[in-house]
Amino acid sequence: MRRRRGTVERHAAGIANLFAQHGLTAPTRTFEHKRLMQRLGRLEQRPTKKARPLLGPALHNLLRSYDRSTLRGARDAAIATLGGNRGPRSATMVSIRREHVAFPDSGVEIGLRDQKTSRNRDLEYMVEPHRHNQGACVPCAMEHYALLLDRSEGPFFRAIDRWGNVSDHPMTPKSITYILRTNLARAGNPEAGSYSSHSFRHGVVTTAARKHWPLEEIMLITLHRSRRSLLEYVQCIDPWYDSLTRSVLDEEAEADDDERGWIH
């Protein structure tokens, strides 16, 4: 019976998780497995789906829409602020534990365990300074949520039911997508359904690339391991944005060429 590539990926993820629980190296990290998945992808010939990047206006409207006086609003605001500034994966965000989050005077220190790229499951500490004047301060949002949560250990981002009861279990990666779409729709975004939890990651990389940040600096923020995987997150939404023709046909550029002695 023919299996789709996504089905094979889910089965492989289950095997990798079983190996990781026993402290063994997952067979899905081998070159042979990656090459097999590439071949299956070419056989299906389906277009690659990418999350819609969450960029400037949509992100700022989202951050302004939260009621941070409630625990749910503070939690969602902390998720959106952290995701919009650093772009961690949803599985990484929901794995954050309260005992791995510290609030020194300068900002916040977060111990992240990247579920996809961390080979030995060690923590990677992310340091984010205060940015009070930018309106999207990660330490402020996370510290405010931590005060309302009032827990000293356990999952940091916890599930909250409709009656406001806080669960002892962490949120799931899929719930990040659900609350993002719900809050975007509440903020008046007509395309809320086209976003997902990966939109944070796509938005951070795309915004940084538009600002011409070095790739190495972007990789330090998003914890990417290779440039090739990082470049897959860069999306050109507006083909006229920062077009090369603006500098090629600019009068000042032509004047500079005359000064250099170019023959037209």
Secondary structure by P-SEA (a helix, b strand, c coil): ccccaaaaaaaaaaaaaaaaaaccccccccaaaaaaaaaaaaaaccccccccccccaaaaaaaaacccccaaaaaaaaaaaaaacccccaaaaaacccccccccccbbbbbbbcccccccbbbbbbbbcccccccccaaaaaaaaaaaacccccccccccccccccccccccaaaaaaaaaaaaaaaccccccccccaaaaaaaaaaaaaacccaaaaaaaaccccaaaaaaacccccccccccccccccaaaaaaaaaacccc
